[in-house]
Amino acid sequence: MANTPALQKRFIDQSYESKLSQLELYLNLSKQYLQALYYSPADKQFVGFEEYYLGDNESWSLALDPIRLAVQEFSGDFKRVQLCLSTPIYTHIPTVLFIESVAENYLLLNHKVPVKSSEVKSNEVSSLQLTVAYEFPFLIENVFQAHFNLSGIHHESVALLEYFSAKKKREKNEVYLHVQYHHFHLVQFNENGLVFYNRFEYSTVEDFMYYLLYAFEQLKIDRESVNLLVFGELEEESSVYKMLYKYVRKLNIEKRPKSINESQVLSQLGESHFFNLFNQYLCES
């Protein structure tokens, strides 16, 4: 029997409830969650948020039915709909070396790709002259295209890297940690550009710390001097934060950019939460 998606959060500015056709919808999809952000281009502000839990799915095939049911909860009548896919099956290639016709081959260097059930898509991170190639299961894409007629599809790394690379002032020894429910991203730059980007899956605090400290060791990052900027689903009261604080001295939870205008109803969300979803406007359609 298919999992029924569970609505976890819903905050909508009621003055826009009858104006959905005037709004843009930004979606973030993983095997476990579907998150949605409503944006008013006329008023240049975000006006609503929803989150559905899809179940502890280990594959896209198990997630298909709850995704279909969750999508049916939305009106199909939006001005524009953009989807961000959260998947560990991806790789980055310098754009100058990227050839679209052999995109699948780049993935096969590092991953076992179910090519019969997935399409290999690609997006450019223009600020870094990188292209990301990633899997997108056909059946999942069909669900969204049939309901919304998507305006754009992007891998989760695009908005993250565009935002971090655009920072005008970068402190010495600055490293970015983007935390989500079941995985985190670690990103490092130097004066020449991107040094490191990777995604790590975790289930426990111990998993989280093991992968983070191992990456620090391999990158020769000094835990005493690194300035670790944390984004995403992390609170100071959480067990992950408390453990982080034991090992990393300079630790800062970053709020969403002030340039992002939000309706008052979204003040109910944590100020650092769903960082990548709010930054999807950086992605090119």
TAURLIN-V541355 format. One line per field, one symbol per residue. burial: # if it has 16 or more other ideal C-beta (glycine too) atoms within 10 Angstrom, else .. A space follows every 50 residues. Layout:
burial->???
This chain:
burial->..#.#.....###..#...#..##################....###### #####.#..#.##########..#...##########.##.##....#.. ..#..##.....#....#.#######.#.########..##.##...#.# ..#############........#######..#######....#..#.## .#.....##.##..##....#....#########.....##..#...#.. #.##.#...#.##.##..#..############..
